Every structure is written in C-alpha cells, then in structure tokens.
Amino acid sequence: SDLGVTGTMPIINVNVVVGVKPNLADLTAAKAVDTKILALPAVGSLTLGNKLAVVLVRNAYTAVTSTQKTLVTKLATLIAAEGQLAFIQAKADEKVTEDTAEIAVKAAENSNMSADLTKANELVQAVKDAAKNTGFNDRIAKIIVLDELVRKGNNTFTFTNYETSLDN
C-alpha cells in the first residue's frame, strides 16, 4: 500500500476457451471446397448449364467431415448459387407450362372440339402468370364448339369467323 491506493480489490473472472487447432488435413479439405465454390460463376451469371457444376460442389461439401465443414468459409456463396439456380429453373418450368398451354389453346381454336377445349382448360390452369392466364382464358371463351354438329353425321365442318353478326 505504498502507492496510496485504498479499497477492496475487485474479483475478476476469466473464461478461457481452449479449442483444438485444426489439423492440416482438415484445413486442406475445407480450402479445397472453398476453392471449388469460388470457381463457380458469379451468382448473377449462372445459367441452367451450370447446374451440374453447382451440384458437384455441393457434393464436395457434403463429403467432408463435420469438422471440415465448419472450416469452409464460402458456404454462403454456394447457398446463393443454389437459390439462383432454383429461381432460374422455376422460370424455365413456367415457360414450358406457358408454351404447352399455347399449343393446346391453338389446337382447340383450330378444332373447335370439346375434347381439345377441355385439354386446353386443364393446361391453362397451371399457368401462374395472371395476365397470360387471363389471355388464354379469353381465347378459350371465344371458341365455338362444333361437337353437336359432328355427331349428327359424317360431315366435315370448317369454322370461319367473319367478324360480323346476324344483325349486320
């Protein structure tokens, strides 16, 4: 107490966390996965053509041990790439749905038969884009079904729209 300091000495608790330093094999395996992740195209540049590459990188990550997984630093980039590919795939699937509906609606417009109309209606229901769905439904509503006329005999009928009414 030669320093002139008086009072009670505070109690200090120190928590020391002792961890195991990663071994070289774990660091090397994690770095190899990070390198593969960094070799992927930028998220904004991904296409469906990159799907296999992303799957292979995911497989490489899955194959390492749980300790090695904790050492992978670029996992968020891989997850972002997977999310972007899922988005791109969903858009591609919707395009296929719309194209299929277009073909079915055209077939119904050309045949004027209820079987084709029913098929078109089923396919149009799967179209998620509201504006495209409405457009398809508007076209379907204008189809005049000729089934009753066809059932009455072996005749060939052609539907011609003259854009005029009976009043005209």
PyMOL commands that set and color helices and strands:
alter all, ss='L'
color gray80, all
select helices_A, chain A and resi 24-39+43-45+48-63+66-71+75-111+114-125+130-141+147-151
alter helices_A, ss='H'
color red, helices_A
deselect
rebuild
show_as cartoon
